[in-house]
Amino acid sequence: MQVLFHVDDSARLSGAVRNIENLLDEIPAATVELLVNGPAVQALVSQNDAVAHLAARPVVTVAVCQNSLHRFNVDPAQLPQAMTIVASGVVELARKQEAGFAYIKP
């Protein structure tokens, strides 16, 4: 199972982390990506412990939109190293959907 969680609203980031943990409790071998773009990139700085813990799991990728980091003045150095910066969140979203990932927007 491949699942993409898309968060572009800061208020939804912690819920998405819980959703991913619940999914992995049921299906530990699932491949999961958390894509964060828009203003939600700002929440990665304040909630980086929970997201970093999630990103440390081998089946989870946390992808962060570089365009959004720039737009919202978030320095990538403030993010945990386990996160992957992608050039465009919209392009990443399209690629994952084309690859067959299920799409969830908490």
C-alpha positions in Angstrom: 0.0 0.0 0.0 1.3 3.5 -0.9 -0.4 6.5 0.7 0.3 10.2 0.3 -0.9 12.6 3.1 -1.1 16.2 1.9 -1.0 19.0 4.4 -1.1 22.7 3.4 -2.8 24.0 6.5 -0.7 24.3 9.7 -3.6 23.4 11.9 -3.8 20.0 10.3 -0.2 18.9 10.6 -0.5 17.2 14.0 -3.6 15.4 12.9 -1.8 14.1 9.8 1.0 12.8 12.0 -1.5 10.9 14.1 -3.2 9.5 11.0 0.1 8.3 9.7 1.0 6.6 13.0 -2.4 4.9 13.1 -2.1 3.7 9.5 1.4 2.3 10.3 0.1 0.6 13.4 -2.3 -1.4 11.2 -0.1 -1.7 8.1 3.5 -1.5 9.2 4.8 -2.2 5.7 2.9 0.6 4.0 4.9 3.2 2.0 3.9 6.7 3.3 4.7 10.2 2.2 3.7 13.3 4.1 3.8 16.2 1.6 3.9 19.6 3.3 3.4 22.8 1.3 1.8 26.2 1.6 1.7 27.9 5.0 1.9 24.5 6.7 5.7 24.6 6.2 5.8 27.1 9.1 4.4 24.5 11.4 7.3 22.2 10.7 9.6 24.5 12.7 7.4 24.5 15.8 6.3 20.8 15.5 9.6 19.4 14.2 10.0 16.8 17.0 6.8 14.9 16.1 7.5 15.2 12.4 11.2 14.3 12.8 10.2 11.2 14.8 7.8 10.2 11.9 10.4 11.0 9.3 12.9 8.6 11.0 10.7 5.7 10.2 12.1 3.8 7.2 8.7 3.6 5.4 7.9 7.3 5.7 9.1 10.2 3.6 8.4 13.8 4.7 8.6 15.9 1.5 8.6 19.7 1.9 8.0 22.2 -0.8 10.9 24.4 -1.6 8.7 27.1 -3.1 6.7 27.3 0.1 9.8 27.4 2.3 10.9 30.4 0.2 7.5 32.1 0.2 7.0 31.8 3.9 10.6 32.6 4.8 11.5 29.3 6.4 15.1 28.4 6.4 15.6 24.7 5.4 18.3 24.6 8.1 15.5 24.9 10.7 14.0 21.5 9.6 15.1 18.1 10.7 17.6 16.5 8.3 15.4 13.5 7.7 13.0 15.7 5.6 13.3 15.8 1.8 12.9 19.1 0.1 11.2 18.9 -3.3 11.2 21.8 -5.8 7.4 22.0 -6.1 4.8 20.5 -3.8 2.2 20.5 -6.6 4.6 18.6 -9.0 5.4 16.1 -6.2 1.6 15.6 -5.6 1.0 14.9 -9.2 3.9 12.5 -9.5 2.8 10.5 -6.5 -0.8 10.3 -7.8 0.5 9.2 -11.2 2.5 6.5 -9.4 -0.6 5.2 -7.8 -0.4 6.6 -4.3 -3.7 6.9 -2.4 -4.4 10.5 -1.6 -5.4 11.6 1.9 -5.9 15.3 2.9 -6.5 15.3 6.7 
